[in-house]
Amino acid sequence: MRIALIGATGFIGSAILKEVLSRGHEVTALVAHPEKLATAAGLTKAGADVLDQARLAAQLKGHDAVISAFSGHAQGDVHGYYVKGIRSIIGAVKDADVQRLLVVGGAGSLEVAPGVQLLDTPGFPDMYRPTAEGAREALKLLREEPHLNWTLLSPSAVIAPGERTGKFRLGADQLLVNEQGDSRISVEDYAVAMVDELERPAHARKRFTVGY
């Protein structure tokens, strides 16, 4: 498949890039600084600005799917930038007539009890709140889309570098925890779950989650 990957140099985006290239797909990496990417077989590098919807749509044309690993971590107004960016990405995907959009989501909108999201629990870290609120709004925007074929993958509460085991559980809107009560996934296995969904769609117009 021909895949456009937005945010391919980020923490999660770089893991997705490695996984998708390892499976033989052609990838156009759309990033702010393409010079940061090493040359690789099957990889095309392109500079992109997610807030320039018209230019982004032109870059997305002709791809089979778009994977967005976009985040606003480096911005002053993380939440505002995130929401503007995801609106632009959704619009560009529709303008480019790309048939699928897969989005890296957040864990904050997962339920820890009926009607209670992780983001709204006492003790949720303030440093992650702007990004988590932006990711929750991104999910809301996607759910309001009447026709777009989207999928959003939320990680577990903790996502960190680790092993690529290929062994994990999938869930829906509830936070996954293990027998010790921990909620975690390696970034490598998160990427496996995302590319599995790309190759074998099972969550059209849905959010799902991955964890051990």
C-alpha positions as CSV (number, residue, x, y, z in Angstrom):
1,M,0.0,0.0,0.0
2,R,0.9,3.6,-0.4
3,I,0.8,5.2,3.0
4,A,1.1,8.9,4.0
5,L,2.4,9.1,7.6
6,I,2.0,12.5,9.3
7,G,4.4,13.1,12.2
8,A,6.9,10.3,11.2
9,T,9.7,11.7,13.3
10,G,7.8,11.8,16.6
11,F,7.9,9.3,19.5
12,I,5.1,7.2,18.2
13,G,5.3,8.2,14.6
14,S,8.9,6.9,14.3
15,A,7.9,3.5,15.6
16,I,5.0,3.3,13.2
17,L,7.3,4.3,10.3
18,K,9.8,1.5,11.2
19,E,6.9,-1.0,11.5
20,V,5.2,0.0,8.2
21,L,8.4,0.0,6.2
22,S,9.4,-3.4,7.6
23,R,6.2,-4.8,6.1
24,G,7.1,-3.6,2.6
25,H,4.7,-0.7,2.2
26,E,5.6,2.6,0.4
27,V,5.6,5.5,2.8
28,T,5.5,9.2,2.3
29,A,6.7,10.7,5.6
30,L,5.1,14.2,6.0
31,V,7.1,16.1,8.7
32,A,8.2,19.6,9.6
33,H,11.9,18.7,9.2
34,P,12.4,16.0,6.6
35,E,16.2,16.3,7.0
36,K,15.9,14.5,10.4
37,L,14.8,11.3,8.6
38,A,17.4,8.8,7.4
39,T,17.0,7.5,3.9
40,A,15.3,4.1,3.6
41,A,13.9,1.8,1.0
42,G,10.3,2.5,0.3
43,L,10.5,5.9,2.0
44,T,9.7,9.3,0.5
45,K,10.4,12.4,2.7
46,A,8.4,15.6,2.4
47,G,8.2,18.8,4.4
48,A,4.7,19.6,5.5
49,D,2.7,22.0,7.6
50,V,-0.5,20.4,9.0
51,L,-2.2,23.8,9.3
52,D,-1.9,24.4,5.6
53,Q,-4.9,22.2,4.6
54,A,-4.7,22.9,0.8
55,R,-1.1,22.0,0.6
56,L,-1.5,18.9,2.8
57,A,-4.4,17.7,0.7
58,A,-2.3,17.9,-2.4
59,Q,0.4,15.9,-0.7
60,L,-2.1,13.2,0.4
61,K,-3.6,12.6,-3.0
62,G,-3.0,9.2,-4.5
63,H,-2.3,7.4,-1.2
64,D,-4.3,4.4,0.0
65,A,-4.4,5.5,3.6
66,V,-3.2,8.3,5.9
67,I,-1.8,7.6,9.4
68,S,-1.7,10.6,11.6
69,A,0.8,10.6,14.5
70,F,0.5,14.3,14.7
71,S,0.9,16.0,18.2
72,G,1.4,19.5,19.5
73,H,3.9,18.7,22.2
74,A,6.5,21.2,21.0
75,Q,4.0,24.1,20.8
76,G,3.2,26.8,23.3
77,D,-0.5,26.3,23.0
78,V,-0.5,22.5,22.9
79,H,-4.3,22.0,23.0
80,G,-5.2,24.8,20.5
81,Y,-2.5,23.7,18.1
82,Y,-3.6,20.0,18.4
83,V,-7.2,20.8,17.6
84,K,-6.4,23.1,14.7
85,G,-4.1,20.4,13.3
86,I,-6.5,17.6,13.5
87,R,-9.3,19.7,11.9
88,S,-6.9,20.4,9.1
89,I,-5.9,16.8,8.7
90,I,-9.5,15.6,8.6
91,G,-10.3,18.2,6.0
92,A,-7.2,17.4,3.9
93,V,-8.0,13.7,3.9
94,K,-11.5,14.4,2.6
95,D,-10.3,17.0,0.1
96,A,-7.7,14.5,-1.2
97,D,-10.3,11.7,-1.4
98,V,-8.1,9.3,0.5
99,Q,-10.2,6.3,1.6
100,R,-8.9,5.7,5.1
101,L,-7.6,7.8,8.1
102,L,-5.9,6.1,11.0
103,V,-5.2,8.3,14.0
104,V,-2.9,8.0,17.0
105,G,-5.1,8.9,19.9
106,G,-4.7,9.3,23.7
107,A,-5.5,7.2,26.7
108,G,-7.2,10.1,28.6
109,S,-10.5,9.5,26.9
110,L,-10.7,5.8,27.9
111,E,-13.1,4.9,30.7
112,V,-11.8,3.7,34.0
113,A,-15.4,3.2,35.3
114,P,-18.8,3.5,33.6
115,G,-19.0,7.2,32.4
116,V,-15.7,8.1,34.0
117,Q,-12.7,8.9,31.7
118,L,-9.1,8.6,32.8
119,L,-8.6,12.3,32.1
120,D,-11.3,13.3,34.6
121,T,-9.9,11.3,37.5
122,P,-8.1,13.0,40.4
123,G,-4.3,12.9,40.0
124,F,-4.2,12.9,36.2
125,P,-0.8,14.6,35.5
126,D,-1.2,18.3,34.6
127,M,1.7,18.1,32.2
128,Y,-0.2,15.7,30.0
129,R,-3.6,17.4,30.3
130,P,-3.4,19.8,27.2
131,T,-2.4,16.9,24.9
132,A,-5.0,14.6,26.5
133,E,-7.8,17.1,26.1
134,G,-6.8,17.7,22.5
135,A,-6.8,14.0,21.8
136,R,-10.3,13.7,23.4
137,E,-11.5,16.5,21.2
138,A,-10.0,14.8,18.1
139,L,-12.0,11.7,18.9
140,K,-15.2,13.8,19.2
141,L,-14.5,15.4,15.8
142,L,-14.0,12.0,14.2
143,R,-17.2,10.6,15.7
144,E,-19.1,13.6,14.2
145,E,-17.9,12.8,10.7
146,P,-20.8,11.4,8.7
147,H,-18.9,9.6,6.0
148,L,-15.1,9.5,6.7
149,N,-13.7,6.1,7.1
150,W,-11.6,6.7,10.3
151,T,-10.0,4.6,13.0
152,L,-8.4,5.9,16.2
153,L,-6.1,3.8,18.3
154,S,-5.6,4.8,22.0
155,P,-2.6,3.5,23.9
156,S,-2.6,2.3,27.4
157,A,-2.0,4.8,30.2
158,V,1.8,4.3,29.9
159,I,3.4,3.9,26.5
160,A,7.2,3.7,26.6
161,P,10.1,2.2,24.6
162,G,10.3,-1.6,25.1
163,E,10.1,-4.8,23.1
164,R,8.2,-5.7,20.0
165,T,6.5,-8.8,21.2
166,G,3.4,-8.9,19.0
167,K,1.5,-10.2,22.0
168,F,-1.1,-7.8,23.5
169,R,-4.8,-7.4,24.1
170,L,-7.2,-5.1,22.2
171,G,-10.1,-3.3,23.7
172,A,-12.7,-0.7,22.9
173,D,-13.5,2.3,25.1
174,Q,-12.3,1.0,28.5
175,L,-8.7,1.3,29.8
176,L,-6.9,-2.0,29.7
177,V,-5.0,-3.1,32.8
178,N,-3.0,-6.2,33.6
179,E,-3.3,-8.5,36.7
180,Q,-1.2,-6.1,38.7
181,G,-3.5,-3.2,37.8
182,D,-0.9,-1.6,35.5
183,S,-1.9,-0.1,32.1
184,R,1.0,-0.2,29.7
185,I,2.1,-0.9,26.2
186,S,5.5,-0.6,24.4
187,V,5.6,1.9,21.6
188,E,6.9,-0.9,19.4
189,D,3.8,-3.1,20.1
190,Y,1.5,0.0,19.7
191,A,3.0,0.3,16.2
192,V,2.3,-3.4,15.5
193,A,-1.4,-2.9,16.5
194,M,-1.7,0.2,14.3
195,V,-0.2,-1.5,11.2
196,D,-2.2,-4.7,11.8
197,E,-5.3,-2.5,11.6
198,L,-4.0,-0.8,8.5
199,E,-3.6,-4.2,6.8
200,R,-6.6,-6.0,8.2
201,P,-9.3,-3.4,9.0
202,A,-11.4,-4.4,12.0
203,H,-12.4,-1.0,13.6
204,A,-13.9,1.1,10.8
205,R,-15.3,4.4,12.2
206,K,-14.4,3.2,15.7
207,R,-11.8,3.9,18.5
208,F,-10.0,0.9,20.0
209,T,-7.2,0.5,22.4
210,V,-4.2,-1.8,23.0
211,G,-2.4,-3.0,26.1
212,Y,-0.9,-5.9,27.9
